[in-house]
Each structure stands twice: as structure tokens, then as C-alpha cells.
Amino acid sequence: LTEARWGLQWIMRTRFGDGMRFGGNIMGIWTENLIGDEDDMPASAQNRPYDNFLSAAACAEAAPRYRNDPGFSDRLARCAREDYEFAAEKAEEPQKQAPYPEFFAMAAVAGCKLYRMTGEEQYLAEAEGYARKVAACQQLAPYPPLSRPISGFFWETPEKKRILNYYHRSGEYLLTQCFSLLLECGLSRPEAGMWRRALEAYAGYIRAISEETEPWGILPNGIYQVDNTDYSGLYHEGERVGLPTLAEYNAQVRNGISLGGDFYLRRFPVAYQFRGFFGTLLAKARATLLAARSLGDGQLLDIARRQAAYVVGLNPFGISFMFGEGEGYPPLYGAFSGQPVGAVP
């Protein structure tokens, strides 16, 4: 709780109380920790609904845990309410902060947590509305172009033109967290069956793809289609780095497991710029864990555990990738913090 308090204070100190906040900053140089010299890194506050939903969810989750400090708890609750409203006011605007289903899943998670904090029905009703948008992006029936009867994955939009995949920072766990929370908060509500079906469909998807990487059992990243990508929303660090060509994208896709036609299952993400896959793997593991808990599914729970086990030793290298845990861990790039214990590449 002491550690969490520090982080919560940071969340509240980086907001201006009118929707504007600092959501983050990119720092790739060393600093002398002196204000006014050439290594200062400027950042701009923005009113971004995703950041405010994220803050609202964190503060609403935390407020009840600090009831022994009423002043701090009340401040958290106020920030949760305010940031949620700031985000809700802009929720229907075109979003470029996150994929469509992830954005509305984040909104639904925030609504559920506000409902749990306050008991006010409006938050639960709004969360259901956001979750319907997420559900509209899911493939519930087997997708005919695939050579195997795979379903349960998500598309980038309700129009279902491109399958949702993550290559760097992943919010895939939010897609099942929103349905899990809705089931917890409203088991008796009319749409509870819809949320359960969404979780069951995702569970089927995880089971179908988990068989492809034995003996290690890591979850493949997802299904990709040749010639079907979009670079417009990709983050990249500077003009000199640039983006891959379509030919480079297609070469990576075709290096996956053929699912018939132009579709391939990639074990690792298509690397648009960044390399590595623990960020995507562990987000998928968390999504699996949340579905396992809601459905009471022991097989899913085992699949989720396998992902964590791979990170800390059950891998072909026989090492732990978590610095300070186990043995043989590789050195990590930590320009500001050195080698922090518990860090994962």
C-alpha cells in the first residue's frame, strides 16, 4: 500500500483537474538532473480520454483500500469521478490513442470500477454500452477463409477488415477484463450471457492457438494477413528510423504458420520497429488468466501459467529473463535506472 500510494500520488500530481494531464514522455538520453541545460525533455499536457479513463480506473480501484486515511481516500474518489467524466465527454470522438476495441474496453473497465466504488447504476450501464462496442469487434463464428475453425479473436474495428494484433505495448488483457468485470458486477443483468459468450469464445481461440508452440507452450501473437496492414497509426522514433516496407511486412507474415490463403499465425509479432515479445506475450497471458478466473477453467489457467514460467526459466535457453530472479538472466537496457531487480526485457 505504501508503494501504491507513491504511484497514486504521481497520477494525481500529473493532472490539472480540467481533463488535461501528462500521460507520459519519451526519454532516450542521460540527464544531469539540472533544470535549464540542453538535456531537458519538454512534454505537453493533453486532454486524452484514454489517459483519463486509465486514471479513473486506478483511482477508483484504490480509493476503498485507503479508508483508514479518509482524506487520501476521498481525494482518490474525487479524482476517479472527475477523470471519468472528462474522458466520457470525449469518448465518441475519433480515437488514435489505442485500437477501437481496446479504447472502449478501457472505458468499460473504468465504468465497472466506478460502479464498484460508488454503487451507482449509471456507471454500470455506461460500461455495458462501451462493452457492446468491444463485443462488436469479436469474431464469434469460425472465420471461413481460415483452413481451421478458429474464432474468438478480435478485429481492429466493427467493420472487421483487419485482425487486431499488438507488436509492442499491448492492451489485449483489457478485452477480457471488461467482460470479466461486467460479469462480476452484474451477473443478474440481461446482458450477462453476452459477456460470458465473449469470454468463452476468447477461451476457444486461446486453446486453438496454444497447441502450436510445444514443447514450450508460449502463446502465438496472432493471425496476420498478407498485404493487410496500416502504418498510419504506428509510433516510430524519428524520421531516420522510418517504417518497414510492405514487402518486409509480408515476408514476416509468410514466415508464420499457414492458415490457408493469405492468413498466417505468427508465433512472434510482426516487428514493425521494436523487437522482442514479452510485452505482447504477458498481456495475452493476463487476458487468458482473467478469462480462466471468470469461467472457472483450469486448462486456461495452466496456459496462463505457462507464459510466466517461460519468462523465468521454462524456455530453450534455460535462463530467467527477469533480472534478479533465478539465474542466467541477460543484462537489460536501463539508461536511467541501471539493472532494476524484477525487470523483464
C-alpha positions in Angstrom: 0.0 0.0 0.0 2.9 2.4 0.7 4.4 1.7 -2.8 1.0 2.1 -4.4 0.4 5.4 -2.6 3.5 6.8 -4.2 2.2 5.9 -7.6 -1.3 7.2 -6.9 0.1 10.5 -5.8 2.1 10.7 -9.0 -1.1 10.0 -11.0 -2.9 12.9 -9.2 0.1 15.3 -9.3 0.3 14.9 -13.1 -3.3 16.0 -13.7 -4.6 19.6 -13.8 -8.1 19.0 -12.8 -9.7 20.1 -16.1 -9.1 17.0 -18.2 -5.5 18.0 -19.1 -2.7 15.8 -17.8 0.7 14.5 -18.5 0.3 11.0 -19.8 3.9 10.2 -20.4 7.1 11.3 -22.0 9.8 9.7 -24.2 13.3 10.0 -22.7 16.2 8.4 -24.5 19.2 10.4 -23.2 21.1 10.7 -19.9 20.3 13.7 -17.8 22.4 15.7 -15.3 19.2 16.5 -13.3 19.8 20.2 -13.7 16.9 22.4 -14.9 17.8 24.7 -17.8 20.5 22.8 -19.6 20.4 21.1 -23.0 19.2 17.7 -21.8 15.8 18.9 -20.6 13.0 17.0 -22.3 9.8 19.1 -22.8 6.4 17.5 -22.8 2.9 18.8 -23.4 -0.2 18.2 -21.3 -3.1 16.8 -23.3 -6.8 16.0 -22.7 -6.8 12.4 -23.9 -9.8 10.3 -22.9 -7.8 7.0 -22.8 -5.4 8.5 -20.2 -8.3 9.8 -18.1 -10.2 6.5 -18.2 -7.0 4.8 -17.1 -6.5 7.3 -14.2 -10.2 6.9 -13.2 -9.9 3.1 -13.1 -6.7 3.3 -11.0 -8.1 5.8 -8.5 -11.4 4.0 -8.2 -9.7 0.7 -7.6 -7.5 2.3 -4.9 -9.9 4.6 -3.0 -11.6 1.8 -0.9 -8.2 0.4 0.1 -7.2 3.6 2.0 -10.3 4.0 4.2 -8.0 4.3 7.2 -6.9 7.6 5.6 -10.2 9.3 4.8 -8.5 12.4 3.3 -6.4 10.5 0.8 -9.3 8.1 0.0 -11.7 10.9 -0.6 -9.2 12.6 -2.9 -8.8 9.4 -4.9 -12.6 9.0 -5.2 -13.0 12.6 -6.4 -10.2 12.3 -9.0 -11.8 9.0 -10.2 -15.2 10.6 -10.7 -13.7 13.8 -12.4 -11.3 12.0 -14.7 -14.1 9.5 -15.8 -16.3 12.4 -16.7 -13.5 14.2 -18.6 -13.0 11.0 -20.6 -16.6 10.3 -21.2 -17.2 13.7 -22.7 -14.7 12.9 -25.4 -15.3 9.2 -25.7 -17.2 9.3 -29.0 -14.6 11.4 -30.8 -12.3 9.6 -33.3 -9.5 8.0 -31.2 -5.9 7.4 -32.2 -4.6 6.6 -28.8 -5.4 2.9 -28.9 -7.2 0.4 -31.2 -11.0 0.8 -31.2 -11.8 -2.2 -29.1 -9.0 -1.5 -26.6 -10.2 2.1 -26.1 -13.8 1.1 -25.3 -12.6 -1.8 -23.2 -10.6 0.7 -21.1 -13.7 2.8 -20.8 -15.8 -0.2 -19.7 -13.2 -1.2 -17.1 -13.2 2.3 -15.7 -17.0 2.3 -15.6 -17.1 -1.0 -13.7 -14.6 0.2 -11.2 -16.5 3.4 -10.6 -19.6 1.3 -10.1 -17.8 -0.9 -7.5 -16.6 2.2 -5.7 -19.9 4.1 -5.7 -22.7 1.6 -6.2 -24.2 4.0 -8.7 -26.0 2.2 -11.5 -25.2 4.8 -14.2 -21.6 3.7 -14.3 -22.5 0.1 -14.8 -25.0 1.0 -17.6 -22.4 3.1 -19.3 -19.8 0.3 -19.0 -22.2 -2.1 -20.7 -22.6 0.4 -23.6 -18.9 0.6 -24.0 -18.5 -3.2 -23.8 -21.1 -3.6 -26.6 -18.6 -1.8 -28.9 -15.9 -4.2 -27.9 -18.1 -7.2 -28.5 -19.0 -5.9 -32.0 -15.3 -6.4 -32.9 -15.1 -10.1 -31.9 -15.2 -13.0 -34.4 -17.7 -15.3 -32.7 -18.1 -17.9 -35.5 -15.3 -19.7 -37.3 -13.8 -17.4 -40.0 -14.4 -19.1 -43.4 -11.1 -18.1 -45.1 -9.1 -19.9 -42.4 -8.3 -23.6 -43.0 -9.0 -24.4 -39.4 -12.2 -23.5 -37.4 -10.7 -20.6 -35.4 -12.8 -17.9 -33.8 -12.9 -15.7 -30.7 -10.2 -13.3 -31.8 -10.9 -9.5 -32.2 -10.8 -7.2 -35.2 -9.5 -3.6 -35.2 -13.0 -2.2 -35.9 -16.6 -3.4 -36.0 -16.2 -3.5 -39.9 -13.8 -6.4 -39.4 -11.3 -5.5 -42.1 -8.1 -6.3 -40.2 -7.4 -8.6 -37.3 -6.2 -6.9 -34.1 -2.7 -7.7 -33.2 -0.1 -6.0 -31.0 3.6 -5.7 -31.7 4.9 -3.5 -28.8 2.8 -2.2 -26.0 -0.3 -4.4 -25.7 -3.7 -3.8 -24.1 -5.1 -7.2 -25.1 -5.9 -8.0 -21.5 -8.5 -5.2 -21.4 -10.6 -7.0 -23.9 -11.3 -9.8 -21.4 -11.1 -7.7 -18.3 -14.1 -5.6 -19.3 -16.2 -8.7 -19.8 -15.0 -10.3 -16.6 -15.7 -7.2 -14.5 -19.2 -6.9 -16.1 -20.0 -10.4 -15.1 -18.8 -9.8 -11.5 -20.8 -6.6 -11.2 -24.0 -7.6 -13.0 -24.5 -11.4 -13.0 -28.3 -10.9 -12.9 -28.4 -8.3 -15.7 -29.9 -9.2 -19.1 -26.6 -9.0 -21.0 -24.6 -11.2 -18.7 -24.9 -14.1 -21.1 -23.3 -11.9 -23.9 -20.3 -11.2 -21.7 -19.9 -14.9 -20.8 -20.2 -15.9 -24.5 -17.4 -13.4 -25.4 -15.1 -14.9 -22.7 -15.9 -18.4 -23.9 -15.2 -17.5 -27.5 -11.8 -16.0 -26.5 -11.0 -19.1 -24.4 -11.6 -21.2 -27.5 -9.3 -19.0 -29.5 -6.5 -19.4 -26.9 -6.9 -23.2 -26.8 -6.8 -23.4 -30.6 -3.5 -21.4 -30.9 -1.8 -22.7 -27.7 -1.1 -26.1 -29.3 1.2 -24.6 -32.0 4.4 -24.0 -29.9 5.0 -27.2 -28.0 7.1 -28.1 -26.1 7.4 -24.6 -24.6 3.7 -23.7 -24.9 4.1 -19.9 -25.4 1.0 -18.3 -26.9 1.4 -17.2 -30.5 1.0 -13.5 -31.2 -1.9 -13.7 -33.6 -3.3 -14.1 -37.1 -2.0 -11.8 -39.8 -3.0 -11.4 -43.5 -0.7 -10.7 -46.4 -0.9 -7.2 -47.8 -3.2 -6.1 -45.0 -1.5 -3.6 -42.7 -1.7 0.1 -41.8 1.2 2.3 -40.9 -0.8 5.5 -40.3 -1.1 5.0 -36.5 2.3 3.4 -35.9 4.6 5.1 -33.4 8.2 5.4 -34.5 11.2 7.1 -33.1 12.3 9.8 -35.5 12.4 10.1 -39.3 15.7 8.4 -39.6 14.2 5.1 -38.2 11.3 5.1 -40.6 8.8 2.3 -41.2 9.1 -1.1 -42.8 8.0 -1.6 -46.4 5.0 -3.7 -47.4 7.4 -6.3 -48.8 9.1 -6.5 -45.4 5.8 -6.9 -43.6 4.7 -9.6 -46.0 7.9 -11.5 -45.6 7.4 -11.7 -41.8 3.8 -12.7 -42.2 4.7 -15.6 -44.5 7.2 -16.8 -42.0 4.3 -17.8 -39.8 2.2 -20.9 -39.7 -0.1 -21.1 -42.8 -3.8 -21.0 -42.1 -4.9 -21.1 -45.7 -5.0 -18.4 -48.4 -3.3 -15.2 -47.3 -3.6 -15.8 -43.5 -0.8 -16.9 -41.2 -0.4 -17.4 -37.5 2.7 -15.7 -36.2 4.4 -17.0 -33.1 6.2 -13.7 -32.5 4.7 -10.3 -33.5 5.4 -8.8 -36.9 8.2 -6.4 -35.9 7.2 -3.0 -37.4 10.0 -1.4 -35.4 10.5 -2.8 -32.0 11.9 -6.3 -31.3 11.0 -8.8 -28.5 7.7 -10.1 -27.4 7.3 -10.3 -23.7 5.1 -7.2 -23.7 2.6 -8.9 -26.0 3.0 -12.3 -24.5 2.3 -11.3 -20.9 -0.7 -9.2 -21.9 -2.1 -12.2 -23.7 -1.3 -14.3 -20.6 -3.2 -11.8 -18.4 -6.2 -11.9 -20.8 -6.2 -15.7 -20.6 -5.9 -15.6 -16.8 -8.9 -13.2 -16.5 -11.0 -15.4 -18.7 -9.9 -18.5 -16.7 -11.0 -17.0 -13.4 -14.4 -15.9 -14.7 -15.1 -19.2 -16.4 -13.5 -21.4 -13.7 -11.4 -23.0 -16.4 -8.4 -25.0 -15.2 -7.0 -25.6 -18.6 -6.9 -21.9 -19.4 -5.2 -21.2 -16.0 -2.5 -23.7 -16.9 -2.0 -22.0 -20.2 -1.6 -18.6 -18.5 0.9 -20.1 -16.0 3.0 -21.5 -18.9 3.6 -18.0 -20.1 5.0 -16.8 -16.8 7.1 -20.0 -16.5 8.7 -19.3 -19.9 9.9 -15.9 -18.7 11.5 -17.2 -15.5 13.1 -20.4 -16.8 11.0 -22.9 -18.8 12.5 -21.9 -22.1 15.0 -23.3 -24.6 17.8 -21.1 -23.2 17.5 -22.4 -19.6 17.7 -18.9 -18.1 15.4 -16.5 -16.3 14.7 -13.3 -18.2 13.6 -11.5 -15.0 16.6 -9.7 -13.7 17.5 -10.8 -10.2 15.1 -13.9 -10.2 16.6 -17.3 -10.9 19.9 -17.5 -12.8 21.5 -16.7 -16.1 19.4 -13.6 -16.7 20.6 -11.3 -19.5 21.7 -7.7 -19.0 18.9 -5.2 -19.7 18.9 -1.8 -21.3 18.1 0.6 -18.4 19.6 4.0 -19.3 18.3 5.8 -16.2 17.9 3.0 -13.6 20.7 0.6 -14.3 19.6 -3.0 -13.8 16.4 -2.9 -11.7 15.6 -6.2 -9.9 12.4 -7.6 -11.2 12.7 -6.1 -14.7 11.8 -8.1 -17.8 13.0 -7.2 -21.3 
